[in-house]
Amino acid sequence: MFTFRRRTLWIMIYLLIPVIFLLHRTGEDDSPPVEVVAVDHWSLDELRIEHSSNLWWVQLPGAQQWRLTVIQSEAPASELGLGLSDTVQQGMQGGFWLVTIANPAAPGSLTEAMSFLSTWLPDGAQRQWVLTGPVTDAMLTTIQQHDPLQGQGQPVPQPPELTANRLTSPPIGSEEQLAFLLWIGVLQQRLGGEASAARWDYRFDTSEVVFNQSLIQDLFEPVSTAEFERVLSTYRESALERRRSAEQIHAYLVVTAVHGLPADFMLNQPERLAAIDLDAVNQQRERSRREQFNQ
C-alpha cells in the first residue's frame, strides 16, 4: 500500500488550502451587498396629507412601522388584556378618546390590529381614523371596510375645575392661540426658563397650561420687545427645521383631525408666525391676567 511521508502531507496541505478557498469563492456573488437604509425622518415640504370622509393618512416612504389612531367620542369600558398595554396607547385630546397602535410594517399586521379593535372599541357616534407609515390601498380598504365595532363604551372624563395655576388657551388653530404660545414662552422665561415650569393639558375641549407654582401679579407685566424677539426666534428656528420623525408627523395629523384644522395647517407654521406681532402677544398676556385674577 502506498503511503505518504509526513513531510509530503504537509506540503500537500499547504498547496491545497488556496485551491479550496478559490473553489469556494467561485460560486459566490462578488457584487457588493445591497444596503437597506431605513428612513426615520421626512421633510414636511414633501408630505401629502390625504383625507376622505373620516379617514386621514400620510404616506411615509421607507418607514418601518405604521401607526393607527382611532379618535372616538366614547372610551372603551373594558380593560386591555395582558401584554397589550405596551402596544396600545390610550389618552384624550380635544374631548375625544384616542387609541393608538404602532406595529412593524409586516403583511397582515394591520388586518390583525383591526380585528382586535373591532372586538374592543365601542361603536361610538363620532369616529375618525388616522394612519401614517408605508400606506397602501389595501390598508386603506381594511380600515374603510372594517367589521362593526362590538365593544362596550363609557363617557370620557370631564375637565377639572380651573385652579390658580392654570391658564386657558384660545382654540387650537386660531391666530390667538399662536400668540398665546409665545406669551407662555415668555412666562416660562420669567419663571426661570425651566421647561418643567409648565405643561400643556390638551385632553379637553379647552386646552390649558398648568404651572407647578403660583402665578403672581408681577409675572403679568407687559411683554418687552426683547422678550418677544427671544421667544419668537426660538419658534422660528423650530419651524424652519422641516424634517420630522414618523411619530411627530403622526401627532401633527392627529391634532389636525381632532380639531378639524386645514390639511396644511401644521405645514405652514413659518407663515403663521410671521403674522404674529408684539401687540398680539400682549393681548394674550392681558387676557391671561384677567382670567387669573378675575379682573
HELIX and SHEET records of a PDB file:
HELIX    1   1 ARG A    6  THR A   26  1                                  21    
HELIX    2   2 LEU A   44  GLU A   46  5                                   3    
HELIX    3   3 SER A  109  TRP A  120  1                                  12    
HELIX    4   4 ASP A  137  GLN A  144  1                                   8    
HELIX    5   5 GLU A  175  ARG A  190  1                                  16    
HELIX    6   6 ALA A  195  ALA A  197  5                                   3    
HELIX    7   7 GLN A  217  PHE A  220  5                                   4    
HELIX    8   8 THR A  225  LEU A  240  1                                  16    
HELIX    9   9 ALA A  246  HIS A  259  1                                  14    
HELIX   10  10 PHE A  265  ASN A  268  5                                   4    
HELIX   11  11 GLN A  269  ALA A  274  1                                   6    
HELIX   12  12 LEU A  278  PHE A  293  1                                  16    
SHEET    1   A 2 HIS A  41  SER A  43  0                                        
SHEET    2   A 2 ARG A 243  SER A 245 -1                                        
SHEET    1   B 6 ILE A  49  SER A  52  0                                        
SHEET    2   B 6 LEU A  55  GLN A  59 -1                                        
SHEET    3   B 6 ARG A 127  GLY A 133  1                                        
SHEET    4   B 6 GLN A  65  GLN A  72 -1                                        
SHEET    5   B 6 PHE A  96  PRO A 104 -1                                        
SHEET    6   B 6 VAL A  88  GLN A  93 -1                                        
SHEET    1   C 2 GLU A  74  PRO A  76  0                                        
SHEET    2   C 2 GLY A 153  PRO A 155 -1                                        
SHEET    1   D 3 ARG A 166  THR A 168  0                                        
SHEET    2   D 3 GLU A 208  PHE A 211 -1                                        
SHEET    3   D 3 ALA A 198  ASP A 201 -1                                        
END                                                                             
